[in-house]
């Protein structure tokens, strides 16, 4: 029996590059109109959508103020505002991964 495989890699990740918000020198400008963006949501909003409820539940259980997560979860993890580029935390955790299939 034959099995099909899908191979994919992880790229460096750049939201600005993926959304084509800039035009590089090697781009055929006549084909720009053919670019399609399926979904474009700022990374800060995605973190809030995915982890906002969990952060609220976590903070509700904490009795000590120093254990609560202040601000957004993204800022808590990476100590900066959301960015269009991959941010790497001190423990090598990345703000997002780009999977190329």
N, C-alpha and C positions, 0 to 999 in steps of 0.2 A: 504494500500500500504506500502511495506517495503522500508525503506531507508537504504543505506549502509553508514557507517561512517568511516572516517579515523582519527585515533588518533595519535598525535605526540607530542613529547616533545622537549624542548630545552636543549641541553647538554652544558657542560662548554666550549667545543670547543678547539681543539688543532690540528693544521694542521700537525704537526710532527707525532702525533698519527694516524691521519686519513690516511696519506700517507704511514704509516708503514716504516718510515725511521729508526726505531730502532727495535730491537728484544727483547721482554720481556722474562723473565724466564719461563713463563707459555705457551709459544708458541711452537707448534709442528713444528719443523724446516723442516720436510718433506713436509709440506703443504704450505710453503711460496711461492713456485712456482705458486700456484693457486690464489694468490692475484691479483686483477685487479684494476687498477687506470683508471677511466673514463676520468677525467679532472684534471689536476694539474697545476694551474697558480698561481704564487706568488701574495700575497694579494696586494702588492703595484701596480702591473700591472693592477689588476682588478679595484682598485680605480681610476687609471689613465684612463682606458678604459671607466668606467661608469661616472666619474665626471670631466674628463679633459676638455671636451668641455664647460661644464657649468662654470668651473673656469675661462676659457679664456674669455667667454662672460661677466662674472661678473667683472673681472678685467678691461675689455675694457670700461665698464660703469663708473668705479670709477675715480673720478678726484683727490681725495686725496690719496697719496701713502700709508698712514697708514691704509687705508681700504682695500687695495689689499691683496690677498692671495699670499704670497711668499713661494716658494717651492711647494711641492705636497699637495693635499687636505688631505691625510692621516696625514702628518706631521702637517698640520694646525690644525686638529681636536685633535690629540693625543700627539703632541709635542715630537715625537720620530720617529725613522725610522720604517718601517713596520716589524712586528714580526710574528713568527709562532704561537704565543699564543694570546689569547684574551687580548686586552688592554682596560681598562676601563678609560674613561675620568673623569674629576672632576665632571661633571654633570651626571654621571652614564651611559653615552652612551658607548656602546661597539663597538669595531672595527669590529667584525663579530659575527653572531649567527649561531650556529650549530643546524639545525632542524633534528630530528631523526624520520623517518616515518616507 
